[in-house]
Amino acid sequence: MPEDGGAPLLEIADELYGLALGDFTPARDARAKQLKGEDAALSAQVKALRKPSLAAWVVDQLVRHETEQVDQVIAVGAALRAAQAELAGEELRALTRQRRQLTAAVTTRARAVAAERGQKVTAAVSDQVEATLTAAMVDEGCARAVRSGLLVAPLATTGVDAVDPGPALALPEALGFAAAARPTPPAARPDLRVVPDPEADRKAVEAAERLLADADDRHAEAEQALAAAVADVEELEARSLQVQAEIDELRRRLAELEESSEEVDDELGDAEDVRAEAQDALAAAAREREAADAALQRLRQD
């Protein structure tokens, strides 16, 4: 901390990006206003801090409240990158499956962390969170960006080219920063002396019934989608077999035609030879006829 009492920018950012998403903007503006008379430059830097997207905020919360899981994701990613050049294809595929399972599990936990803070996470946002965790496993720069806990936008990578995580960070210095763990306080123990509330119980049951009904609907839709997909696969398999049979028949017919073509070519060659011989014989006969006619004409003149 500086002697004048102003907090360094990274420490202020760490505090702000650990807040509830709805509290970020008012807290940032209040802090910038507080610093305005003490350090105008720092106040302007704080005011310029961007509010994180929902997916980035979820990852930032995960880094602070489930630090061990995030560190595990990053460590596994580093080990995979180190071993990738030496592994055979089957081993790489197995490790890739493990990587996906890990990122999916940590993403599920990230949604729970967000829910504990009153923030609902949609499937689209969940996909962005998982893509960010995958990027942290695939790319070292993305791993450092995630661990900073100062993301303002989600990350993504194809795994081919290195990613510049700078635009997704609150400030450039974040790449050298690691957010401190903030253990989630234990849930308050229920007061067993509270008198049961039948109305609250009824509402809870109704809410659970609605959730079950929604889950049943989604399950039915999934079954219908699976049945349609199975039917499509079976139809396409049948068409594939039919097309392959037609291809085989055409290949057989082509082979027969090629064989017939060779035979016709041989016969054509022989016929051309006979024709040439006949043409020679005709020419010779014509010459003999002309000679005989000439001899006859001479005899008649004598």
Order of alpha helices (4+ residues) and beta strands (2+ residues): alpha-alpha-alpha-alpha-alpha-alpha-alpha-alpha-alpha
